Amino acid sequence: MDIEEVKLVVQEINDFIKSGLWFDFEIKQYLDGELSLHGGLSLSYPDIEIKFKDIFFVSLPMMWKTDTKETILNILEGEAEREISEKFQVEYLHYIFKFTPEDYPSNFGCIIAAKEISYNILKE
């Protein structure tokens, strides 16, 4: 995926998340270099599945809450990307994604370094 494709997918995910009153997230599965997250108003009946492929590293709680008035998912660029890349020695061609959880300090982030991102809407 190139950066423009990644930005488009991130924007589509954020647009969908903003349609909810709130969103909770959990790690659903990690298998063969692919991380699957579920999110929604109820984790028993999730609304969206977000997949990250070719994972380099993950730093996040198993479950977290988000405020849908905020932008929930970002792709780091510039200085923020450089700092994380150096700190975790992220390999070239991995994008750094950051979820913004509710009830955590502003400098806390759920961070995933991966080469690809995709999603599936589980409920209409």
SVG drawing of the C-alpha trace seen along z (x, -y; Angstrom):
<svg xmlns="http://www.w3.org/2000/svg" viewBox="-28 -17 44 34">
<polyline fill="none" stroke="black" stroke-width="0.4" points="0.0,0.0 1.2,-3.5 0.7,-6.4 -2.3,-7.8 -4.1,-4.4 -3.3,-4.2 -4.6,-7.7 -7.8,-7.0 -8.5,-3.8 -7.8,-5.6 -10.2,-8.4 -12.9,-5.9 -12.4,-4.2 -12.6,-7.5 -15.7,-8.5 -17.4,-5.3 -16.4,-5.5 -17.6,-9.1 -21.1,-7.8 -21.3,-6.1 -22.1,-7.6 -18.9,-5.9 -16.7,-3.1 -15.0,-0.4 -12.1,1.6 -10.5,4.9 -7.8,7.1 -9.7,10.0 -6.8,12.0 -3.2,12.0 -2.2,14.7 0.5,15.0 1.5,11.4 -2.0,10.1 -3.7,8.2 -7.5,8.0 -9.3,5.4 -13.0,5.3 -14.8,2.1 -18.3,0.9 -21.0,-0.2 -20.9,3.3 -18.0,5.7 -20.4,8.6 -21.8,7.4 -19.0,5.3 -19.6,2.9 -16.2,2.9 -13.2,5.1 -9.9,3.4 -7.0,5.5 -3.3,4.7 -1.0,6.8 2.8,7.4 3.0,6.2 6.3,4.9 5.3,4.1 2.2,3.4 1.9,1.3 -1.7,1.1 -4.0,2.4 -6.2,5.4 -9.4,3.2 -10.0,-0.5 -12.8,-3.1 -12.9,-6.0 -14.7,-9.4 -16.1,-9.5 -16.1,-13.3 -12.3,-13.1 -10.3,-11.6 -9.7,-8.0 -7.1,-6.7 -4.1,-8.6 -1.1,-7.7 1.9,-9.3 4.1,-11.4 7.0,-13.8 8.6,-14.2 6.1,-12.0 6.8,-9.1 10.6,-9.7 10.5,-9.5 8.6,-6.3 10.6,-4.7 13.8,-5.4 12.6,-4.3 11.3,-1.0 13.7,-0.6 10.8,-0.3 11.8,1.2 11.4,-0.7 8.0,-0.6 6.0,-0.1 3.4,-2.8 2.8,-3.8 -0.8,-3.9 -2.0,-5.5 -5.4,-5.1 -6.4,-7.8 -8.1,-6.1 -10.4,-7.8 -9.4,-8.1 -5.7,-8.0 -3.1,-10.8 -3.0,-12.9 0.5,-11.6 -0.6,-7.9 -1.4,-6.2 -2.2,-2.7 0.5,-2.2 0.7,0.3 3.5,0.5 2.3,2.4 2.6,2.4 -1.1,2.6 -4.5,1.7 -8.0,2.7 -11.5,2.9 -14.8,4.7 -18.1,3.2 -19.8,6.0 -23.2,4.3 -25.1,1.9"/>
</svg>
